[in-house]
Amino acid sequence: MQKKLLGLILAAAAYGIYRYTKMTPEQKAELKRRGGDFLDKNLGSFNNLFGERSAVTDTTNKFS
């Protein structure tokens, strides 16, 4: 049962990659926009979970 499920998941992933490579740049941009909207709608509180890091400033002077 687990091997069948793993094979099905791999086949679905391979098909998704195949379909993505056949998309036009406009279709890829639309898919990215729709995916962002989906994440904003359903995972609003986790939106910036892995966002950009802010610069860390060291306020201590170690050499004085």
VODRENNU-151055 format. One record per residue (C-alpha): residue number from 1; residue in three letters; x negated, y, z negated. Coordinates in nm, 4 decimals, decimal comma. Example, Ala and Ser with C-alpha at 12.3 -4.5 7.8 and 13.67 -1.06 7.14 Angstrom:
<recs>
1 | ALA | -1,2300 | -0,4500 | -0,7800
2 | SER | -1,3670 | -0,1060 | -0,7140
</recs>
This chain:
<recs>
1 | MET | 0,0000 | 0,0000 | 0,0000
2 | GLN | -0,2750 | 0,2468 | -0,0912
3 | LYS | -0,4735 | 0,1746 | 0,2247
4 | LYS | -0,1647 | 0,2373 | 0,4384
5 | LEU | -0,0994 | 0,5655 | 0,2615
6 | LEU | -0,4602 | 0,6747 | 0,2984
7 | GLY | -0,4517 | 0,5893 | 0,6689
8 | LEU | -0,1295 | 0,7864 | 0,7123
9 | ILE | -0,2766 | 1,0893 | 0,5356
10 | LEU | -0,5924 | 1,0744 | 0,7485
11 | ALA | -0,3877 | 1,0411 | 1,0671
12 | ALA | -0,1734 | 1,3415 | 0,9709
13 | ALA | -0,4841 | 1,5487 | 0,8938
14 | ALA | -0,6451 | 1,4524 | 1,2252
15 | TYR | -0,3267 | 1,5458 | 1,4128
16 | GLY | -0,3124 | 1,8801 | 1,2317
17 | ILE | -0,6716 | 1,9566 | 1,3264
18 | TYR | -0,5983 | 1,8580 | 1,6862
19 | ARG | -0,2940 | 2,0867 | 1,7008
20 | TYR | -0,4868 | 2,3756 | 1,5421
21 | THR | -0,7628 | 2,3525 | 1,8025
22 | LYS | -0,5030 | 2,3766 | 2,0803
23 | MET | -0,3470 | 2,6979 | 1,9408
24 | THR | -0,4036 | 3,0384 | 2,0954
25 | PRO | -0,5670 | 3,3089 | 1,8804
26 | GLU | -0,2266 | 3,4786 | 1,8449
27 | GLN | -0,0704 | 3,1575 | 1,7149
28 | LYS | -0,3574 | 3,1115 | 1,4679
29 | ALA | -0,3111 | 3,4685 | 1,3396
30 | GLU | 0,0639 | 3,4090 | 1,2993
31 | LEU | 0,0005 | 3,0850 | 1,1113
32 | LYS | -0,2442 | 3,2608 | 0,8809
33 | ARG | 0,0067 | 3,5402 | 0,8148
34 | ARG | 0,2876 | 3,2942 | 0,7435
35 | GLY | 0,0624 | 3,0937 | 0,5122
36 | GLY | -0,0298 | 3,4088 | 0,3216
37 | ASP | 0,3379 | 3,5034 | 0,2894
38 | PHE | 0,4174 | 3,1530 | 0,1625
39 | LEU | 0,1437 | 3,1728 | -0,1017
40 | ASP | 0,2528 | 3,5206 | -0,2099
41 | LYS | 0,6124 | 3,4065 | -0,2444
42 | ASN | 0,5505 | 3,0766 | -0,4226
43 | LEU | 0,2236 | 3,1339 | -0,6094
44 | GLY | 0,2425 | 3,5029 | -0,6888
45 | SER | 0,0833 | 3,4781 | -1,0322
46 | PHE | -0,2081 | 3,2723 | -0,8961
47 | ASN | -0,2624 | 3,4980 | -0,5957
48 | ASN | -0,6034 | 3,6272 | -0,7025
49 | LEU | -0,7214 | 3,3152 | -0,8831
50 | PHE | -1,0206 | 3,2700 | -0,6537
51 | GLY | -1,0509 | 3,6301 | -0,5352
52 | GLU | -1,3640 | 3,8285 | -0,4790
53 | ARG | -1,6016 | 3,8624 | -0,7684
54 | SER | -1,6610 | 4,2051 | -0,9079
55 | ALA | -2,0128 | 4,3281 | -0,9665
56 | VAL | -2,1433 | 4,2752 | -1,3168
57 | THR | -2,3377 | 4,5616 | -1,4679
58 | ASP | -2,5800 | 4,4984 | -1,7479
59 | THR | -2,5529 | 4,7773 | -2,0045
60 | THR | -2,8215 | 4,6455 | -2,2355
61 | ASN | -3,1781 | 4,7582 | -2,1925
62 | LYS | -3,3959 | 4,4565 | -2,2630
63 | PHE | -3,7283 | 4,6394 | -2,2257
64 | SER | -3,6857 | 4,9328 | -2,4659
</recs>
